[in-house]
Amino acid sequence: VEAVGQGGSVRPVDYKRGEAPPVPEGAYEPERVQLAAQALCLRANGYQVDEGALWFAGSRRRVVVPITEALVERTREAARELRAAVEAARLPAPLVDSPRCNGCSLAPICLPDELGLLAEGVDEKVELDERLERRLVPARDDGQPLHVLTQGARVGVSGAELVVKLKDQELGRASLPKTSQVSVFGNIQVTTQALRALLQAGTPVAFLSQGGWFYGSAHGMPHGNVFLRRAQYNAIEDPEKALAIVRRLVLVKLRNQRTLIRRNAAEPQAALARIDAAGISAKTAPDIATLRGHEGEGAAAYFSAFGSMLKPPDKLAGFDFHGRNRRPPTDPVNAALSFGYSILCREWATVLATVGLDPLAGFLHQPRHGRPALALDLMEEFRPIIADSVVIGAINTGELSAGEFVTRGNACNLNDAGRRKFLQAWERRLDTLVTHPVFGYRISYRRTFEVQARLFGRYLLGEIAEYPPFVVR
Ligand code: SF4
């Protein structure tokens, strides 16, 4: 706000990154309305405001906007429309094929292209190129996670950087605005100043045991989409909707397990037949308990063939696999799988809280004190293609060796070096670009989690008819 002359009159000044548009008014209507809203706030606090100004950094041009009666009335009308939209408890439908969405900072939340495509209905039998007349572009995601594993380390903040130290030795730095989340494993301190800066920046902090058990996470003030949470709880109480959700989760998980086995197992036929049978039964299962049974049948078939996706024992000592076991895992392969699932659960719990869903209230997984049931639900289809793929790849390439595991009693776990190597392989996997099976654009697995979580929210709110599957071929 700048003073105008000596008479107590002021002028709000708004800064825009782009160029001044070539329109007679000097600025688009939303920009002028925004400025008029600032003028009205100033007037309500006793200031005289006759005009505002917009500074367009792209063209280094200043545009003066008179606060006319017509502009004030349009601004009041926009405020009334906004109030009505809030009271209706529904997000307004996104624009359709609008150039304004390109570069809009809200696009990663609004998902205009994705919702537009889903509103038209998706026929998976039609090839992607035919389905997508217009090329969709995923929103950018430049953030990178920070994992801190060194026991006794301390995460502090200095200016716009996170600084990790062990006593007086600096271990590393990370840009605060470019950090998407922080994970601390075991006895690591996060200073009050760093925690406050992270929460203010909206960057979640996940706390895990040294071995990777996910305790929980800290978030800033929730953005409070109470309607989304209400829709989630209503869906849990709606037997028909809950059954449809669980059926979809189970079927897509089975499809992705099937793909991994088909691509990588030595003799996959028997396991594929059992997974197919579980899928056929799941399609007509009358209730959630029965679906859980079919999900278990599929998992048993999948893990019966899992060992054959690893190199044979004569080429790979120490990684025999004789079936899934956990709590505790008793061999290196199961230890790596358990660590991967715990990290995947942490990823999903964080992303669900970020988009406003309750990570504890799930459909397939029954509620239990402190159990992130919805995170466990929505990560199901990603278990084979993320966690299992990382385990298979890291073991088969020798990135993880038998020396990176430690066994105490009958419990086997990754040691410190093993966890570091696993997390490096994990981050590479999340950065891998894949073609989204529904939207056809190239997108990282990391970004996929948030897109899927937001679409699940839109499905719960009734804005799209189906929660789109993430299946690999
Ligand atoms: S992305 Fe959403 S909020 Fe942004 S311009 Fe498009 S419709 Fe509007």
Residues whose N, C-alpha, C, O or C-beta is under 5 A from the ligand:
A	BS01	SF4	P94 L95 R100 C101 C104 L106 A107 C110 P112
